[in-house]
Amino acid sequence: MVVDIKNRFGAAVRSRRKCLGFSQEALAGRAGLHRTYIADIERGARNLSLANIEKLALALELSIPALFSQSDLPSKAKTTGEILDILMVEDDPADVELTQLAFKSLCVSNRVQVVRDGADALEFLFRTGIYASSKSEPQPQLVLLDISLPKVNGLEVLRRIKTDPRTRQIPVIMLTASELSQDIEESRRLGAETYIRKPVDLPRFIQATAQLRLCWALLKTQAVPGGCN
């Protein structure tokens, strides 16, 4: 069991390093460790101290929970080959672009469906209107939902998601331009898992997905040789 954990953790370090385009020597320099130490970690031959785990997480631009969540990749995502998709409900093109840049920084290469208002989000989720022909397609595995939306506001969309048995299990992360306590509390009451203040950036996204143990699920399962696409 201990050996398996070390191998899985080493595989996660190697995958993230390659995704960022770092050599073992470059990662060693960023973390203040020897290259041979990094090589031993990646082949599961080293016991790590907490201090060195923290150094590696910082060097790999991840929080410690996110780095450990990625160690689940070999036992979960890679056995299924499944790509899990994201629905982003956001009417501001600038926020959409910034969020996609944050995904790229994290090497999240899943398909992202963007819809611009609450009414379109509901049609997409419940396969009505222009999406009626897509009833056989799977639901997204994560919804990023802006609170302030045209046509149908984000809180109403959230209420509909969480009260319908077809969609209530989908994790929802609310996107908000402010931290108004009433909106956040209402989001929690309606069933949102957490929220991120806009614009979405790498640390905020990592923190939110780590809390939900979604990091492994949001990474495309194919190996990424030489860096992010």
NORQUI-V439293 format. One record per backbone hydrogen bond with DSSP energy under -1.0 kcal/mol. CO is the residue of the C=O (numbers start at 1). NH is the residue of the N-H. E is the energy in kcal/mol with one decimal. If there is no record, write none. Layout:
BEGIN
co->CO nh->NH e->E
co->CO nh->NH e->E
END
This chain:
BEGIN
co->1 nh->5 e->-2.1
co->2 nh->6 e->-2.3
co->3 nh->7 e->-2.6
co->4 nh->8 e->-2.6
co->5 nh->9 e->-2.7
co->6 nh->10 e->-2.5
co->7 nh->11 e->-2.3
co->8 nh->12 e->-2.0
co->9 nh->13 e->-2.4
co->10 nh->14 e->-2.5
co->11 nh->15 e->-2.6
co->12 nh->16 e->-2.5
co->13 nh->17 e->-2.6
co->14 nh->18 e->-2.5
co->15 nh->19 e->-2.2
co->16 nh->20 e->-1.9
co->17 nh->22 e->-2.5
co->19 nh->228 e->-1.2
co->23 nh->27 e->-2.5
co->24 nh->28 e->-2.5
co->25 nh->29 e->-2.2
co->26 nh->30 e->-2.3
co->27 nh->31 e->-2.3
co->28 nh->32 e->-1.2
co->28 nh->33 e->-2.5
co->34 nh->38 e->-1.8
co->35 nh->39 e->-2.5
co->36 nh->40 e->-2.2
co->37 nh->41 e->-2.3
co->38 nh->42 e->-2.5
co->39 nh->43 e->-1.3
co->40 nh->45 e->-3.1
co->41 nh->44 e->-1.8
co->49 nh->53 e->-2.1
co->50 nh->54 e->-2.2
co->51 nh->55 e->-1.9
co->52 nh->56 e->-2.4
co->53 nh->57 e->-2.5
co->54 nh->58 e->-2.3
co->55 nh->59 e->-2.4
co->56 nh->60 e->-2.2
co->57 nh->62 e->-2.8
co->58 nh->61 e->-1.3
co->63 nh->67 e->-2.3
co->64 nh->68 e->-2.3
co->65 nh->69 e->-2.4
co->66 nh->70 e->-2.0
co->69 nh->72 e->-1.7
co->70 nh->73 e->-2.0
co->72 nh->76 e->-1.9
co->73 nh->78 e->-2.5
co->77 nh->80 e->-1.1
co->77 nh->81 e->-2.3
co->85 nh->141 e->-2.1
co->86 nh->113 e->-2.7
co->87 nh->144 e->-2.9
co->88 nh->115 e->-2.4
co->89 nh->146 e->-2.3
co->92 nh->96 e->-1.9
co->93 nh->97 e->-2.3
co->94 nh->98 e->-2.3
co->95 nh->99 e->-2.2
co->96 nh->100 e->-2.3
co->97 nh->101 e->-1.9
co->98 nh->102 e->-2.0
co->99 nh->103 e->-2.3
co->100 nh->104 e->-2.1
co->101 nh->105 e->-2.1
co->102 nh->106 e->-1.5
co->103 nh->108 e->-2.9
co->104 nh->107 e->-1.1
co->111 nh->86 e->-2.0
co->113 nh->88 e->-3.1
co->115 nh->90 e->-2.0
co->117 nh->121 e->-1.9
co->118 nh->122 e->-2.1
co->119 nh->123 e->-2.0
co->120 nh->124 e->-2.4
co->121 nh->125 e->-2.6
co->122 nh->126 e->-2.4
co->123 nh->128 e->-2.0
co->128 nh->131 e->-2.1
co->129 nh->132 e->-1.6
co->131 nh->134 e->-2.1
co->134 nh->137 e->-1.7
co->142 nh->87 e->-2.6
co->143 nh->173 e->-2.9
co->144 nh->89 e->-3.3
co->145 nh->175 e->-3.0
co->147 nh->154 e->-2.2
co->150 nh->118 e->-1.7
co->150 nh->152 e->-2.5
co->153 nh->157 e->-2.0
co->154 nh->158 e->-2.7
co->155 nh->159 e->-2.3
co->156 nh->160 e->-2.3
co->157 nh->161 e->-2.4
co->158 nh->162 e->-2.6
co->159 nh->163 e->-1.1
co->164 nh->167 e->-1.7
co->164 nh->168 e->-2.0
co->167 nh->170 e->-2.0
co->171 nh->143 e->-2.2
co->172 nh->193 e->-1.9
co->172 nh->194 e->-1.1
co->173 nh->145 e->-2.6
co->174 nh->196 e->-3.0
co->175 nh->147 e->-2.5
co->176 nh->198 e->-3.0
co->180 nh->184 e->-2.1
co->181 nh->185 e->-2.9
co->182 nh->186 e->-2.1
co->183 nh->187 e->-2.3
co->184 nh->188 e->-2.3
co->185 nh->189 e->-2.4
co->186 nh->190 e->-2.1
co->187 nh->192 e->-2.7
co->194 nh->174 e->-2.3
co->196 nh->176 e->-2.1
co->201 nh->205 e->-2.4
co->202 nh->206 e->-2.6
co->203 nh->207 e->-2.4
co->204 nh->208 e->-2.4
co->205 nh->209 e->-2.7
co->206 nh->210 e->-2.5
co->207 nh->211 e->-1.9
co->208 nh->212 e->-1.2
co->209 nh->214 e->-3.0
co->210 nh->213 e->-1.1
co->214 nh->218 e->-1.4
END
